[in-house]
Amino acid sequence: MSAFETAVDRYLAAWNAPDADTLTKAVADAWAKDGTYTDPLMDVRGHEQLVAGITAAQRQFPGYEFKLTGTVDGHHHVARFTWDLVSTTDGSSPAAGFDVITLSETGRIVSVHGFLDRIPGA
């Protein structure tokens, strides 16, 4: 598994964490301390804000998981990948997009820039 694939696995583990303790640990494992996440709906920095932002998204979509679609593509310290938000009960997917991540020398996420290709109500 490449460093990019490992980083994306950790990233998705954070978004799919089943409880607050697991989420807090997953964010610490995936992101640098001052790591950022920016998409059209959220702009946060640092572990505390990342946990709060992910928690808010999980509350908005209970019973859904983020799933990697396709393959992770990367070079230097930058990678991109696509994802779907998928219902664990019926497989429906109200949202999809792609993210671009930048990694530190240690493989932790420094920044995420998210793009939404499909969102509910759009």
C-alpha positions as CSV (number, residue, x, y, z in Angstrom):
1,M,0.0,0.0,0.0
2,S,1.4,3.4,-0.9
3,A,1.7,6.3,1.5
4,F,-1.2,8.0,-0.3
5,E,-3.4,5.0,0.1
6,T,-2.5,4.7,3.8
7,A,-3.3,8.4,4.3
8,V,-6.7,8.0,2.5
9,D,-7.6,4.9,4.6
10,R,-6.9,6.9,7.8
11,Y,-8.8,9.8,6.5
12,L,-11.9,7.7,5.7
13,A,-11.6,6.0,9.1
14,A,-12.0,9.4,10.7
15,W,-15.1,10.2,8.7
16,N,-16.6,6.8,9.4
17,A,-15.6,6.6,13.1
18,P,-18.5,5.1,15.1
19,D,-18.0,7.1,18.3
20,A,-16.4,10.2,19.7
21,D,-13.3,8.5,21.2
22,T,-12.6,6.6,17.9
23,L,-13.1,9.8,15.9
24,T,-10.7,11.7,18.1
25,K,-8.0,9.0,17.8
26,A,-8.6,8.7,14.0
27,V,-8.2,12.4,13.5
28,A,-4.9,12.4,15.5
29,D,-3.7,9.4,13.4
30,A,-4.6,11.0,10.1
31,W,-3.9,14.8,10.4
32,A,-1.0,16.9,11.4
33,K,-1.8,18.9,14.6
34,D,-2.6,22.1,12.6
35,G,-4.0,20.2,9.6
36,T,-6.9,21.8,7.7
37,Y,-10.1,20.7,5.9
38,T,-11.8,23.0,3.4
39,D,-14.9,22.3,1.2
40,P,-17.8,24.5,0.2
41,L,-19.6,23.8,3.5
42,M,-16.7,23.7,6.0
43,D,-13.4,25.4,6.7
44,V,-11.6,24.1,9.8
45,R,-8.1,23.9,11.3
46,G,-6.6,21.6,14.0
47,H,-7.8,18.4,15.6
48,E,-10.5,20.0,17.8
49,Q,-12.2,21.7,14.8
50,L,-11.7,18.7,12.6
51,V,-13.5,16.5,15.2
52,A,-16.3,19.0,15.5
53,G,-16.8,19.3,11.7
54,I,-16.8,15.6,11.1
55,T,-19.2,15.1,14.0
56,A,-21.6,17.7,12.5
57,A,-21.5,15.9,9.2
58,Q,-22.1,12.5,10.8
59,R,-25.2,14.0,12.6
60,Q,-26.5,15.3,9.3
61,F,-26.2,11.9,7.7
62,P,-26.7,9.2,10.3
63,G,-26.3,5.7,8.9
64,Y,-24.1,6.7,6.1
65,E,-20.4,6.0,5.4
66,F,-17.9,7.5,3.1
67,K,-16.6,5.0,0.5
68,L,-13.6,5.4,-1.7
69,T,-14.5,5.1,-5.4
70,G,-11.8,4.4,-8.0
71,T,-8.1,4.6,-7.1
72,V,-6.0,7.1,-5.2
73,D,-3.7,9.1,-7.5
74,G,-0.8,11.0,-6.2
75,H,2.7,12.5,-6.7
76,H,5.2,14.3,-4.6
77,H,3.1,15.1,-1.4
78,V,-0.3,15.5,-3.1
79,A,-3.0,13.0,-3.8
80,R,-6.5,13.0,-5.1
81,F,-9.4,10.5,-4.8
82,T,-13.1,10.3,-5.3
83,W,-15.7,9.2,-2.8
84,D,-19.4,8.5,-2.3
85,L,-21.5,8.9,0.8
86,V,-23.4,5.6,1.0
87,S,-26.3,4.5,3.2
88,T,-25.5,1.4,5.2
89,T,-29.1,0.2,5.0
90,D,-30.1,0.7,1.4
91,G,-27.0,1.6,-0.5
92,S,-28.3,5.0,-1.7
93,S,-25.8,7.7,-2.2
94,P,-27.0,11.3,-1.7
95,A,-23.5,12.9,-2.0
96,A,-20.3,12.4,-3.9
97,G,-17.1,14.3,-4.6
98,F,-13.4,14.3,-4.7
99,D,-10.7,15.5,-2.3
100,V,-7.2,16.6,-2.8
101,I,-4.8,16.0,0.1
102,T,-1.4,17.3,0.9
103,L,0.8,15.1,3.2
104,S,3.6,16.0,5.6
105,E,7.0,14.3,5.5
106,T,5.6,11.8,8.1
107,G,2.5,11.0,6.0
108,R,0.0,12.9,8.0
109,I,-2.5,15.2,6.3
110,V,-1.6,18.8,6.2
111,S,-4.5,20.0,4.1
112,V,-7.6,18.7,2.4
113,H,-9.5,20.5,-0.3
114,G,-12.9,18.9,-0.9
115,F,-15.1,19.3,-3.9
116,L,-18.7,18.2,-4.0
117,D,-19.9,16.7,-7.3
118,R,-23.4,15.7,-5.9
119,I,-25.1,17.0,-2.9
120,P,-28.7,16.6,-1.5
121,G,-31.2,19.1,-2.8
122,A,-28.9,20.4,-5.6
